[in-house]
Amino acid sequence: MSYIKIKSIKVSNFFSLDKIAEFLGIPMQSRWDDYIILSGNHLDLVLKYNTQNKHVYIFKYGCVSFANFEEEEISTFIKYIESIGVKINYSLIYNYYDVHNIEVLPNKKIKLWQNDNAEYDYDDTLIHTISIILSKSIELYRLESELDKLLDDAEQFITFLQRGRLGFYRRKSSLLISKILRFQYDSIHNIRILDRPGFVEQSMNLKAIYASLSEYYELDERLEIVEGKIASLHDILDLYSNLSFNQSETRLILFEIFLLALFPAFHILEHLFKNSTPLSFFINLFK
């Protein structure tokens, strides 16, 4: 019994696929394509040797899936795309990755995962489908982790804000809001994270496989959790806006009261100065 190894890694926040495709000479059907595929001659040029049965899938949301790659080959590929101007985030590489092993049976059939009851004929489209699902799972994991950090920071900040410490934490609030906006901008590229690719729609068998793998990695449930956390983040932002506005409004009202109080005080002082010299006024004041 043997296995086909597929490893997906979060390499960058976002890829400009058209630039990568242009450099590698890979045709793109549309500049809106979600990913590009490297295999055969294109991959041979990168690794400098025959890469039969090896495939690379580069996704626009910054994930790369490697089929039948050794760790050293993965490192070589990442260094290569970095050398052509692709921005690589190594902290993402070390934190967001996963491996999926496809079980190859003695009868040359395959199982999508260990202990799966279903068996399938081997086809490159299976590798293609699993690579897509695995990359989406990794991207969801990244979103989940980032959201947890943002929610922790936001909840802590709101606690300080409720204690009236707005001025001291104004800089931190600006930093937090910029992080939230950055997260929302990066997440725009993941809007189609659960859409099935076109080639899957053309086959009932692939639709069933795609659905099984989505269920195996709990993509639907995890996306619902992510959407719920994003809603919580928006609620916290609304609370911040309300508290910030209320505190600013309170300060403005107090300042207005102070200004209004100056008018009668000014008239009282004016009256006292009219009835006595300044020197006698202060002498009488301190008696």
Wavefront OBJ file of the C-alpha trace (Angstrom):
o trace
v 0.000 0.000 0.000
v 1.286 3.475 -0.852
v 0.183 7.088 -0.535
v -0.001 10.183 -2.669
v 1.000 13.163 -0.567
v -0.559 16.586 -1.048
v 0.694 19.465 1.072
v -0.915 22.903 1.122
v 0.886 25.908 2.601
v -0.103 29.515 3.216
v 2.784 31.354 1.586
v 1.564 34.939 1.164
v -1.442 37.151 1.852
v -2.252 37.437 -1.834
v -0.786 36.449 -5.200
v -0.941 38.445 -8.409
v -1.560 35.389 -10.577
v -1.392 37.181 -13.910
v 2.181 38.325 -13.211
v 3.282 34.847 -12.098
v 1.598 33.224 -15.099
v 3.180 35.716 -17.478
v 6.663 35.102 -16.092
v 6.284 31.292 -16.210
v 4.589 31.326 -19.602
v 1.381 29.745 -18.335
v -1.820 30.698 -20.222
v -4.669 32.082 -18.124
v -8.239 31.894 -19.379
v -9.150 35.024 -17.460
v -7.406 37.504 -15.179
v -10.100 36.573 -12.641
v -8.937 32.940 -12.403
v -8.623 31.729 -8.811
v -5.485 29.669 -9.363
v -2.882 28.476 -11.858
v -1.427 24.979 -12.305
v 2.203 24.031 -12.879
v 3.160 20.601 -14.148
v 5.200 18.995 -16.910
v 7.641 21.283 -18.733
v 6.733 24.389 -16.702
v 7.625 22.596 -13.470
v 10.714 20.981 -15.029
v 12.104 24.476 -15.695
v 11.710 25.398 -12.021
v 13.156 22.261 -10.421
v 15.676 21.594 -13.242
v 14.751 17.924 -13.703
v 11.906 15.683 -14.844
v 8.896 16.197 -12.587
v 6.585 13.454 -13.777
v 3.484 13.037 -11.540
v 4.248 16.253 -9.656
v 1.802 19.166 -9.643
v 1.683 22.647 -8.111
v -1.477 24.711 -7.631
v -0.984 28.419 -6.868
v -4.081 30.127 -5.454
v -4.674 33.867 -5.524
v -5.394 34.004 -1.776
v -1.771 33.073 -1.063
v -1.891 29.277 -0.687
v 0.131 26.757 -2.707
v -0.680 23.037 -2.912
v 2.081 20.564 -3.799
v 1.302 17.038 -5.063
v 4.002 14.341 -4.711
v 6.619 16.873 -3.537
v 9.424 16.289 -1.060
v 10.142 18.996 1.525
v 13.353 20.019 -0.225
v 11.467 20.426 -3.512
v 8.856 22.583 -1.820
v 11.604 24.809 -0.410
v 13.226 25.075 -3.851
v 9.941 26.066 -5.466
v 9.161 28.739 -2.845
v 12.643 30.240 -3.208
v 12.192 30.270 -6.978
v 8.924 32.215 -6.973
v 10.444 34.566 -4.391
v 13.320 35.186 -6.807
v 10.885 36.359 -9.503
v 9.433 39.046 -7.235
v 6.695 37.189 -5.358
v 6.468 38.399 -1.750
v 6.825 35.434 0.621
v 5.717 35.585 4.273
v 7.732 32.943 6.132
v 5.793 33.378 9.376
v 2.694 32.224 7.469
v 4.591 29.243 6.028
v 5.597 28.022 9.490
v 2.096 28.405 10.955
v -0.422 27.522 8.260
v -0.015 24.229 6.416
v -1.597 20.790 6.209
v -0.950 17.439 4.543
v -3.486 15.114 2.950
v -2.486 11.532 2.131
v -4.437 9.608 -0.499
v -4.328 5.877 0.061
v -3.423 3.831 -3.033
v -4.748 0.256 -2.801
v -3.132 -2.874 -4.319
v -5.912 -2.934 -6.952
v -4.757 0.548 -8.050
v -7.936 2.103 -6.670
v -7.571 4.998 -4.238
v -9.260 6.138 -1.057
v -9.645 9.852 -0.415
v -8.492 9.395 3.184
v -7.574 6.571 5.519
v -10.503 4.330 6.546
v -12.746 5.836 3.880
v -15.225 3.230 2.614
v -15.419 4.563 -0.941
v -12.887 3.652 -3.626
v -12.124 5.603 -6.811
v -10.139 5.150 -9.992
v -7.020 7.278 -10.000
v -7.314 10.436 -12.070
v -5.350 13.702 -12.057
v -8.631 15.546 -11.508
v -8.802 13.899 -8.059
v -5.428 15.419 -7.165
v -6.694 18.695 -8.589
v -9.873 18.579 -6.472
v -8.121 17.610 -3.230
v -5.504 20.337 -3.738
v -8.275 22.931 -3.994
v -10.135 21.694 -0.908
v -6.940 21.498 1.168
v -5.887 25.035 0.244
v -9.324 26.361 1.169
v -9.133 24.559 4.493
v -5.765 26.205 5.204
v -7.124 29.630 4.271
v -10.101 29.116 6.578
v -7.712 28.149 9.367
v -5.778 31.370 8.786
v -9.002 33.398 8.879
v -10.089 31.660 12.091
v -6.754 32.375 13.774
v -6.636 36.023 12.692
v -10.216 36.585 13.805
v -9.536 35.091 17.251
v -6.603 37.468 17.737
v -8.613 40.481 16.579
v -11.560 39.582 18.820
v -9.281 39.191 21.860
v -7.680 42.591 21.193
v -11.025 44.254 20.511
v -12.719 42.882 23.642
v -9.788 43.951 25.825
v -9.830 47.413 24.311
v -13.594 47.793 24.853
v -13.071 46.886 28.524
v -10.583 49.759 28.883
v -12.877 52.050 26.953
v -15.796 51.313 29.266
v -13.590 52.399 32.172
v -13.263 55.810 30.564
v -9.657 55.454 29.422
v -10.326 56.593 25.876
v -7.544 59.156 25.592
v -4.749 56.848 26.718
v -5.870 54.084 24.352
v -6.670 56.257 21.353
v -3.451 55.203 19.617
v -4.178 51.534 20.334
v -7.697 51.943 18.999
v -6.337 53.363 15.743
v -3.959 50.415 15.449
v -6.765 47.943 16.143
v -9.101 49.532 13.599
v -6.327 49.485 10.978
v -5.812 45.755 11.657
v -9.533 45.111 11.250
v -9.644 47.051 7.986
v -6.561 45.174 6.770
v -8.230 41.872 7.619
v -11.412 42.857 5.795
v -9.406 43.916 2.741
v -7.453 40.646 2.673
v -10.665 38.664 3.108
v -12.163 40.198 -0.049
v -9.984 37.759 -1.996
v -11.582 34.807 -0.213
v -15.200 35.630 -1.058
v -15.450 32.575 -3.354
v -13.812 30.191 -0.929
v -16.635 27.632 -1.120
v -17.464 27.958 -4.828
v -16.907 24.764 -6.794
v -14.481 25.134 -9.732
v -15.839 24.770 -13.234
v -14.306 21.376 -14.017
v -16.041 19.869 -10.942
v -19.431 21.051 -12.190
v -18.972 18.999 -15.363
v -18.887 15.635 -13.570
v -21.367 14.089 -11.129
v -18.556 11.925 -9.746
v -16.345 14.944 -9.053
v -19.280 16.799 -7.490
v -19.742 13.903 -5.056
v -15.999 13.800 -4.301
v -15.887 17.553 -3.788
v -18.870 17.357 -1.427
v -17.281 14.478 0.537
v -13.994 16.325 0.941
v -15.786 19.544 1.947
v -17.615 17.608 4.625
v -14.400 15.857 5.715
v -12.723 19.235 6.267
v -15.966 20.779 7.629
v -15.696 23.753 5.290
v -19.353 24.789 5.551
v -19.446 24.660 9.356
v -16.132 26.470 9.696
v -17.218 29.197 7.303
v -20.361 29.762 9.379
v -18.169 30.152 12.471
v -15.925 32.630 10.631
v -18.953 34.644 9.496
v -20.259 34.673 13.077
v -16.927 35.958 14.380
v -16.845 38.659 11.706
v -20.343 39.728 12.832
v -19.073 39.870 16.440
v -16.173 42.018 15.300
v -18.587 44.434 13.625
v -20.646 44.567 16.843
v -17.530 45.481 18.820
v -16.660 48.191 16.298
v -20.185 49.596 16.646
v -19.826 49.549 20.435
v -16.491 51.349 20.167
v -18.035 53.988 17.910
v -20.934 54.532 20.316
v -18.763 54.703 23.431
v -16.246 56.949 21.727
v -19.009 59.264 20.526
v -20.693 59.315 23.960
v -17.461 60.183 25.739
v -16.643 62.906 23.235
v -20.179 64.250 23.565
v -19.882 64.240 27.378
v -16.623 66.217 27.226
v -18.206 68.714 24.853
v -21.198 69.195 27.158
v -18.926 69.719 30.187
v -16.886 72.257 28.255
v -20.086 74.099 27.268
v -21.229 74.123 30.925
v -17.841 75.525 31.919
v -18.139 78.299 29.328
v -21.685 79.118 30.417
v -20.570 79.274 34.046
v -17.951 81.863 33.138
v -20.559 84.439 32.155
v -22.200 84.951 35.612
v -18.793 84.643 37.271
v -17.456 87.366 35.015
v -20.385 89.657 35.861
v -19.913 89.050 39.594
v -16.230 89.927 39.375
v -17.018 92.953 37.243
v -19.515 94.148 39.864
v -17.032 93.668 42.722
v -14.284 95.539 40.867
v -16.648 98.476 40.245
v -17.420 98.892 43.946
v -13.843 98.700 45.219
v -10.326 99.179 44.099
v -8.490 96.053 43.021
v -6.151 96.274 46.049
v -8.937 96.609 48.623
v -10.843 93.775 46.866
v -8.027 91.295 47.332
v -7.398 92.493 50.936
v -11.057 91.889 51.774
v -10.995 88.561 49.908
v -8.197 87.144 52.094
v -9.465 88.470 55.445
l 1 2 3 4 5 6 7 8 9 10 11 12 13 14 15 16 17 18 19 20 21 22 23 24 25 26 27 28 29 30 31 32 33 34 35 36 37 38 39 40 41 42 43 44 45 46 47 48 49 50 51 52 53 54 55 56 57 58 59 60 61 62 63 64 65 66 67 68 69 70 71 72 73 74 75 76 77 78 79 80 81 82 83 84 85 86 87 88 89 90 91 92 93 94 95 96 97 98 99 100 101 102 103 104 105 106 107 108 109 110 111 112 113 114 115 116 117 118 119 120 121 122 123 124 125 126 127 128 129 130 131 132 133 134 135 136 137 138 139 140 141 142 143 144 145 146 147 148 149 150 151 152 153 154 155 156 157 158 159 160 161 162 163 164 165 166 167 168 169 170 171 172 173 174 175 176 177 178 179 180 181 182 183 184 185 186 187 188 189 190 191 192 193 194 195 196 197 198 199 200 201 202 203 204 205 206 207 208 209 210 211 212 213 214 215 216 217 218 219 220 221 222 223 224 225 226 227 228 229 230 231 232 233 234 235 236 237 238 239 240 241 242 243 244 245 246 247 248 249 250 251 252 253 254 255 256 257 258 259 260 261 262 263 264 265 266 267 268 269 270 271 272 273 274 275 276 277 278 279 280 281 282 283 284 285 286 287
